[in-house]
Amino acid sequence: MLFPGRVGSTYLISGLDEHPDVRAEGERLDGLRARGAQAQLEWADRYLRGPLVGGHRAVGFKTKPRDVLDPGAFGELLRARRARIVLLGRRNDVKHAVSRITAKALHESTNRWNRFDESEKVPPVTVDVDDFDRRIRQIVADKEAVAAYAEGLGLPMLRLDYEELLVDPDAAFGLVLDFVGVRRMALRGRTLKNTSDDLRDAVANLDELRSRYAGTEHEPMFDEIVHS
């Protein structure tokens, strides 16, 4: 699973790992960065081979391409293992940026980047407009880079957006299960949504922020609500 961050990857991967025929890991390559590119490649190769006894029908893990120290060699490994790629994204750049801000606030209070308890909900944040503009540009660049890397692998690929997980999780999980060749079943991830889909509940200075993007492609993203 390739993704740019804050697109529901932990929710999706933790839900897939609940399937009895699937083994799904988190961002192990990020934790191996300090040990170098070879350590990343060796772990990925061992993991994708799977156990000889009692194996699962599908094994996989998630990573941001920017955490891969040798993307060329990693791509060769994926092709050698005939991997299938889930490209997870997010259509709404504005909510993507807000999510990165509220995730930082959550981490500062809980030391975790994802919410697992209802009591950990982050209160509305005041957003610096100039900082937000930088985040929007970075998100657009990140999405383009992840998509370009995924497409360049030349492997079977399923594109899935965070919004699809919000609107119909059964259908979204079903698409992934079909793609990796295991039976469908009802699944849910372990994380809770950290940012309200209604940005009026998440951003204290929403009107100020929205006015910066009047007349741009991002203006309607402020008021989009896909999940109540």
N, C-alpha and C positions, 0 to 999 in steps of 0.2 A: 504494500500500500504506500503510494507516494502522495505527499500532501505538503502544503506550505505552512501549516500551523494554525490553530484555532478554527478548525473546520469540522469538528466532531469526530476526529480520528480515534480518540480514546474511548468515546462512547461506542463507536462501531467495532473497534478491535476487541474491546472487552465483551461485547455482546456475542461476537463470532466465537470467542473462546469458550462460551457457555455451550456451544454445540458439541455433542459427543463425538462427532466425526472430524472436528476441526481443532487444530492447535494454533493459537494466534498470540504472538508476542508484541510487546511495545517497542519503544525506541532504544533497542539494545545497541545499535551502532553509535548513537550519541554517547553512551556511557563508555564506549571503547575508543573514543577519539584520542585520549591521552596515551594509549598504547600503540597507536599508529595504524596506517592503512592495512598492513598485513593482518593485524589482529582482527580488524573488521571483516576482511575477506574470509579469513579462516573460520570465524564464527558463523558468518552467513552460509558458507559452504556446508559446514557440519549441520547446521540447523535445517537447511533446505533438503539435505539428504534424508532426514528423518530417521527415527529408530528402526532397527531391523525387526524388532518384535513389538507387537502391540501398538503399531503405528496408527496414525490418523489418515483419513482419506485426503485431507488438505492441511498443509502447514504453511504458515506465513508470518510476516511481521510488518511493521510500519516504520518508515523513516522519511525524514525530510532530505531531499537530495543534497542540500547544503551541508548536511552532517556526514556525508560520504566523502572520505578523504581521497579516494582514487575512483572517481565516477566512471572512468573508462573501463578499468578492471572489474568494477562492480557490475557494469552492464554486461561484460563478457560472461561473468559468472551467472547472471540471471538468464542469459540466452542459453548457456550450457545446461542449465537446470530446467529449461523450457518453462520458465515462470510465467504466470499470468499477473498482469498489472491492474490494480485498482487505483485509478487516479481520482482522488478525493479533493473537491474544491468547494468554493462558496461563491454564489453569484453576487451577493450584496456586499460591495466593498466597504460601505459605511458601517454596517453592523460588524463586519470582519474587524475593522479598525477599533470599534468600541470594545469588541470582545478582547482584543489584545490589551487594551487599557484596563478593563475590569479584571482580567486574568492576573495582571501585575498587582492590582490591589488585593486580590485574593491571596496571591503568593506572599505578599507582605504580612498578611494577618494569619495565615495558616501554614505557610511554607510549602504549599501545594499549588499546582497550576490548574487543577480540576476540582470541582465541588462534588462531594460525596454525601453531604449532610444538609438538610433543609436549613439548619440554623446558621450555616456559613454564608448565607446570601450577602453579597456586597451591596452597600447602600449606594444611591445615586452619586455619580462622580462628576466633578467639574472638569471639563476638558479644555486644555490649552489649544486654541484654534490653530496656531502655527505648527505645533507638534502634531496635531491631527492631520494636517495637510501633508506633512512628511510621511506619516504612517500610511495614508491613502496611496501615495506614490510608491512606497515600498511594497505594499500589498499587491498592487498591479504588477510591479516588476517580479515579485516572488511567484505569482500565479503564472506569469508568462514563462519564467525559467523552469518551473516544475513541469509544466505542460510540454515544453520543448524537450526536456530530458526524457520524459515518459514516452513521447511520440518517437523520439530518436532510437529507442530500444528496439523497435520493430517487433514487439511481442503482442500477443492478444491483450486487449485493454478494455476495461469497463470504466466509463466515466460516471461519477456519482457526485452530486452536490449535497452540501449540508442541508439545504432547504428541503430536499427529498426525504431526508431522515426526519426532519421536523414534521412534515405534512403527513407522511405515511410510512412509519418505520417498518411495518410488516412488509410492504412492497419493496422498500429499499434493501432490507436484509435479504429478502427473497431474491432480488436481482444478483446480489453478491453470491449467495449460496448456489444459485443456478450457474453462475459464471465459473465457480471453482468445482462444480460437479458433485455437490452433496445435496441430500434431501432438504427440502424446506421445513422449517419449524419456527414457531414464535420465539423471538429473541429480543432482549433489551440490554442495553449497555448499563454499566454500573454508575456512570457519572450523571450528575444533575446539571441542567442548563444554568449557567452562571449569570447570563445577561438576559433580561426580559426582552421578548421579541418586540415589545412596544417601547421604543427608545425614550418615551416620556417618563418611563419608570426607571431608566438607567442613567440618563444624562441630565444633570441639574441645569446646565445652560444650553439646552437643546436648540432654542430659537436662535441664539447667537451663532451656534455652530451651523445650523441649517442655512442661515442667511449668507454665509461664506460661499455656499455652493448653489445659490440661486441661478437658474438658467443653465446649469451644467447637467451632464448625464447622471451625476450623483444625487441631485436634489430629490428625485422621487424615492430614492433608497431610504431616506430618513423616515418616511411614513409607511413603508411597506410592512405589513404584518401578515405573516404566512401561517402563524400558529398561535392560537389564543391561550 
